């Protein structure tokens, strides 16, 4: 009898297969950009959409740590449900972004009272991140800037990576 035990080790899914002892290990790594394009193309064939799959495959790692095929399907299913709730038969990039931001940072938090001065300070803060990114030679381009409060974040500036890269140069960090 084969029993599968799932373990998350070093950010990779590892499956141990046991017949009499743990002697077989199979590592399944997260899909890279080209694999995400292929998976998303397949998954989107089930839905009506107005998405650019290449751009979608690039932005998914920005919002999600786990880009497994199961999570990609979950994102698309939530987007399909959200578009149906909005009486829109087509999944758009705006809906995908809202689903991913909600998954990453939580739902939008409404304030009881509006404080224009506080919003202005948050906007200046996020503008600072944007300017540093714009004038820095080694950073990725800015993808999205918001001052909408979500979870612990008062505002967020997101970057869009050029490629899948978990190793950076000293200049990038400086």
C-alpha positions in Angstrom: 0.0 0.0 0.0 1.4 3.4 -1.0 0.7 6.3 1.3 1.4 9.9 0.3 2.5 12.4 2.8 2.5 16.1 1.8 5.2 18.3 3.3 6.2 21.8 2.5 10.0 22.0 2.6 12.0 25.1 1.5 9.1 26.5 -0.5 8.7 23.4 -2.7 6.1 20.7 -2.5 7.7 17.4 -1.6 5.9 14.1 -1.8 7.1 11.2 0.1 6.0 7.8 -1.2 5.9 5.1 1.5 5.6 1.4 0.8 7.7 0.1 3.7 9.9 3.1 4.3 10.5 6.7 3.1 12.8 6.0 0.2 11.3 7.8 -2.7 11.1 11.6 -2.9 9.6 13.6 -5.8 10.0 17.4 -5.8 7.4 19.5 -7.6 8.6 23.0 -8.2 6.5 26.1 -8.8 5.9 26.7 -12.5 8.1 29.3 -14.3 6.8 32.0 -16.6 6.4 29.7 -19.7 4.7 27.0 -17.7 2.3 29.6 -16.2 1.5 30.8 -19.7 0.7 27.2 -20.8 -1.4 26.4 -17.6 -3.3 29.7 -17.8 -4.1 29.2 -21.5 -5.5 25.8 -20.7 -7.5 27.0 -17.7 -8.8 30.1 -19.5 -10.1 28.0 -22.4 -13.1 27.2 -20.1 -14.0 30.8 -19.5 -14.9 33.8 -21.6 -12.3 36.4 -21.0 -10.6 39.6 -22.3 -7.1 38.8 -20.8 -3.6 38.9 -22.2 -2.2 35.6 -20.9 1.4 36.8 -21.1 0.8 39.8 -18.9 -1.3 37.6 -16.5 1.5 35.1 -16.2 3.9 38.0 -15.3 1.7 39.6 -12.7 0.6 36.5 -10.8 3.9 36.1 -8.8 3.6 39.8 -7.7 0.5 39.0 -5.7 0.8 35.3 -4.8 3.6 33.4 -3.2 2.2 30.0 -4.3 1.7 29.9 -8.1 0.9 26.2 -8.2 -1.6 25.1 -10.8 -4.2 24.6 -8.1 -3.8 28.2 -7.0 -4.0 29.5 -10.6 -7.3 27.6 -11.0 -8.5 29.0 -7.7 -7.7 32.6 -8.8 -9.6 32.1 -12.1 -12.6 30.5 -10.5 -12.9 33.3 -8.0 -12.6 35.8 -10.9 -15.3 34.0 -12.8 -17.6 34.1 -9.7 -16.9 37.8 -9.2 -17.6 38.6 -12.8 -20.9 36.6 -12.6 -21.8 38.5 -9.4 -21.2 41.8 -11.3 -23.4 40.6 -14.2 -20.4 40.6 -16.5 -20.0 37.4 -18.5 -16.4 38.2 -19.3 -13.3 37.9 -16.9 -11.3 41.1 -17.2 -7.9 42.1 -15.9 -9.5 44.4 -13.4 -11.4 41.5 -11.8 -8.3 39.3 -11.8 -6.3 42.1 -10.1 -9.0 42.7 -7.5 -9.1 38.9 -6.7 -5.4 38.7 -6.3 -5.1 41.8 -4.2 -7.9 40.6 -2.0 -6.1 37.2 -1.6 -2.8 38.9 -0.9 -3.7 41.7 1.4 -7.3 41.0 2.4 -10.5 42.9 1.6 -10.8 46.6 1.4 -11.3 48.3 4.8 -13.7 51.2 4.8 -13.0 54.0 7.3 -15.8 55.3 9.5 -14.8 58.9 8.7 -12.8 60.3 5.8 -9.6 62.1 6.8 -8.3 64.0 3.8 -5.0 65.0 5.5 -4.2 61.3 6.4 -5.0 60.2 2.9 -2.7 62.9 1.6 0.1 61.7 3.8 -0.4 58.1 2.6 -0.4 59.3 -1.0 2.9 61.2 -0.5 4.4 58.1 1.1 3.4 55.9 -1.8 4.5 58.5 -4.3 7.9 58.4 -2.6 8.1 54.6 -3.3 7.1 55.3 -6.9 9.7 58.0 -7.4 12.5 55.9 -6.0 11.5 53.1 -8.3 11.3 55.4 -11.3 14.7 57.0 -10.8 16.5 53.8 -9.7 18.3 52.0 -12.5 18.1 48.5 -11.1 14.5 48.2 -9.9 11.5 46.7 -11.6 8.8 49.0 -13.1 5.9 50.1 -10.9 2.8 48.0 -11.6 0.2 49.5 -9.2 0.0 52.2 -6.6 -3.0 52.5 -4.2 -3.9 54.3 -1.0 -6.9 52.1 -0.3 -6.5 50.5 3.1 -6.3 46.7 3.2 -5.3 44.7 6.2 -2.3 46.3 7.9 -1.3 48.3 4.8 -2.5 51.9 4.5 -1.3 52.0 0.9 0.6 49.8 -1.4 3.1 50.2 -4.3 3.6 47.0 -6.3 6.3 46.2 -8.8 6.1 44.1 -11.9 9.2 41.8 -12.3 10.8 41.5 -15.7 11.4 37.8 -15.2 11.2 35.1 -12.6 14.2 35.9 -10.4 14.8 35.1 -6.8 18.5 36.2 -6.8 19.3 39.9 -7.0 22.5 41.9 -7.4 24.0 44.2 -4.8 22.9 47.2 -6.9 19.3 46.1 -6.7 19.3 46.0 -2.9 21.2 49.3 -2.7 
